[in-house]
Amino acid sequence: MRVEPGRRVVASVDSTGLKVGNYGEWMRHKWKKRRGFVKLHIMVDIETKRILSFEVTDESTSDSRAFPSLLKQAASKAQIEEVLGDGGYDARSCFNGCAKLGAKPLFRVRKNASTRARGSPSRAEVVRQVRKHGLRVWKRMVGFGRRWAVETAIGSFKAMFGESVMARTVEAAQLEVGLKVAVYNRLC
């Protein structure tokens, strides 16, 4: 998906699980089959609800580990102005990746987060703002509620294509999800 040149985008990022195979719960219980999940990490343009970037990983990959790849893909398609994310993205690498691109990181930080920079001045700034104003006021100030655009996209994606993938490997699931993302963006 391409965005018109020069347009600045506010993005929201999150992840969700997709079942591998579509066995019913009774079959899983009776035959002790556990296929597991693949994790779909997506970054969405909050205005259009289109998926800017995605990555499919195994279920053990953390949100913060998949973030740099998502940011790089999205930055190749549009100028990212702000990135909104939940507490799963409260990591130095996520804050520094955004700062490197000139995007404003707006991730929810832990309650006991330190105000010292420790390698991430942008994270320390967010922590200071949250401490100064309180979490509820900070969320209102930065428009954190816009983050729900990614939840809407995830819900729409699962409504269109279901909560499972037929592929058995992560590589095949990436191809399958890539096709589904292309169709989803066409229909949005």
Protein Blocks (a to p, Z undefined) as FASTA:
>chain_A
ZZdehiacddddddddddehjadfklmmmnopaebjadddddddfklopafbdcdddfkl
cfklmmmmmmmmmmmmpccfbdcddfklmcfklmmmmmmnopacdddddfklcfbfnopa
klmmmmmmmmmnopklmmmmnopmmmmmmmmmmmmmmmmnopadfbfbfklmmmmmmmmm
mmmmmmZZ
